[in-house]
Amino acid sequence: MENGAYIGDETGQTRIEGITVTNGDIIYQNGAVNGFSSHIAINTANNNNNNPDDPPPTVREKWGKNIEFLLSCVALSVGFGNVWRFPYTAFNNGGGAFVIPYLIVLFIIGRPIYYLEMVLGQFSNRGCVKVYDMAPLMRGIGVGQTVAIFTVITYYAAVLAITFRYLVVSFSAELPWSTCDPSWVDCVNSSFIGTIPMGNGTKIQSSAELYFQKTVLHKAESLDNGIGMPDWRLVLCLVVAWICITAILIRGIKSSGKFSYFLAIFPYIIIFILLARSLTLPGAWTGILYFFKPQWDKLLTIEVWYEAVTQCFFSLTICFGGLIVYSSFNNFQNNIYRHAVIITWLDTFTSMIAGCIVFGVIGHLAHVTNQDDIRKVVKSGPGLTFETYPDAIAKFDFIPQLFSVLFFFMLFLLGIGTLLGIVTSVITAIHDQNPHWKRWKVVLVVAVSGFCIGLVYLTPGGLYILDLMDYYGATFVTLTLAVFELLTFAWIYGVDRVCKDIEFMLGIKTGMFWRICWGIVTPIVVLVILLFSIIHYVPKELPSGYNAFGWCLYTVAVLQLPAWGLYAWYKHPGSDPISRLRAVLNPMSDWGPEDATTRAKYHSFIGEHEATLSMKETCTGSYVQRKLFG
């Protein structure tokens, strides 16, 4: 009999190669198959409900078109990580000395994880928490990632609010940061072209820098006196940001899919306009050369590789759960491989273009201020976007307001696109665990919570808190949980099992490159980077209480793993602790495709594969061979 063929008999049963399907139950005739119990209750296509009074099973919402999924992933991955975070990370790590490790890391870590998460999300039609039905003991990974991604949401929304503030004031007759306020001392107009005069040891600051610090944020010198109160203008901007996000998401994934056309395509129109302007600025090529010319000595420092890995995570938005969630709304046989290749290459291309734009403007800034070393005119961190770039725009001799509007509108759209994806992952994680809750209520709760926490970053001490949360609550947590995610997917569930899932879903064989990366290279590199970050840990230069809070946040997120693991082990029936442990390391009975008929075929397909493996002669290292190569 051919794999997956159905045979009806006079008893009303359906037989699928050693499996009997009776009234919605699948019974294995030849005992248990690895990963499944010997009796698996699955509703068939013809009998969805054993009890007619029970509600029908919920069918997961789907994208309207495949192009909407593709564009939504583009909007998710191409965002703040590319235009806001990538340029200043590259600048802080030697320009070209960072680009080379970044491209290598993207090839051996970023793309493999991206494809892996998309595959498992689409195959299972589960979100970032429910996907761990493949190994319930590890479900806490998804919960911890949800904590991390909610942390990112809160400060990304705050950055979006600052971006919107700059967008609004860019429509002024004169850019407000182009000239100094009379109350500012040791200030030079950003519209001034020429060498900035230096006093007798006095630090001279541009009006763009002081505008960001004193007018926009009212930035505090330290946190010794607390974080202060948020600026009311930024609060209104934060309200606008969350209204935009809520309005798009409240109607579900199809609504956000429609907006993806604009959010993914229009920013590229602006990007190419800004690129054309950047390349024609005097001195631009000096900055671009710095961006691409590597400092070879820095390639040997692990700090640069550490930054490359963390930037890869933020740029592609991997190991946050968003990709798994977006893919879970796909049709089962969507060509996910093609989409993964397109998006990862596009993300890399966008990072390079954004780097050229920003470094071209930096080069122009150094040129008009007669600075030979461009490092002397740049502010690191968020200041690169909100201080250096506005400072350079103020020196444009042709309608600077136009290019300011274009830049901040592009940044605003990219931020909305990214936030839609990561907010959706949190909403889906909550809704998957509580499907009886109305989705719009979950959206409102997440939005209100995100808004309230986001107010913290808009205070005079907000940038210090942002840096703290980014380090402890996002980067550190993500790296830690990424190690366990890869361990689960590659060694508990198994690389070979993933490859068989791909074969069943897409009808394609998985090459050796993906197997080696998923099973060996990617987990080892991520583990090394995590160990490096722990060994070389340096607390933030903040009062000790803030660092303690950062560690508490990290602990809360990471302890989700053992807490949910113990819960799954405790709730599993049985008296033998070892047997219960083995059971919660194997897929749940309903693991597989969402459609019951397709799932029955899949179980038969996997049953044949497992039977073939069991007949192979065992040898030393057979577990490694089994998990990697089958």
Secondary structure, 3 states (H helix, E strand, C coil): CCCCCCEECCCCCEECCCEEEECCEEEECCCCCCCCCCEEECCCCCCCCCCCCCCCCCCCCCCCCHHHHHHHHHHHHCCHHHHHHHHHHHHHCCCHHHHHHHHHHHHHHHHHHHHHHHHHHHHHCCCCCHHHHHCHHHCHHHHHHHHHHHHHHHHHHHHHHHHHHHHHHCCCCCCCCCCCCCCCCCEECCCCCCCCCCCCCCCCEEHHHHHHHHHHCCCCCCCCCCCCCCCHHHHHHHHHHHHHHHHHHCCCHHHHHHHHHHHHHHHHHHHHHHHHHHHCCCCHHHHHHHHHCCCHHHHHCHHHHHHHHHHHHHHHCCCCCHHHHHHHCCCCCCCHHHHHHHHHHHHHHHHHHHHHHHHHHHHHHHHHCCCCCHHHHCCCCCHHHHHHHHHHHCCCCCCHHHHHHHHHHHHHHHHHHHHHHHHHHHHHHHHHHCCCCCHHHHHHHHHHHHHHHHHHHHCCCHHHHHHHHHHHHHHHHHHHHHHHHHHHHHHHHHHHHHHHHHHHHHCCCCCHHHHHHHHHHHHHHHHHHHHHHHHCCCCCCCCHHHHHHHHHHHHHHHCHHHHHHHHHHHHCCCCCHHHHHHHHCCCCCCCCCCCHHHHHHHHHHHHHHHHHHHHCCCCCCHHHHHHHHC
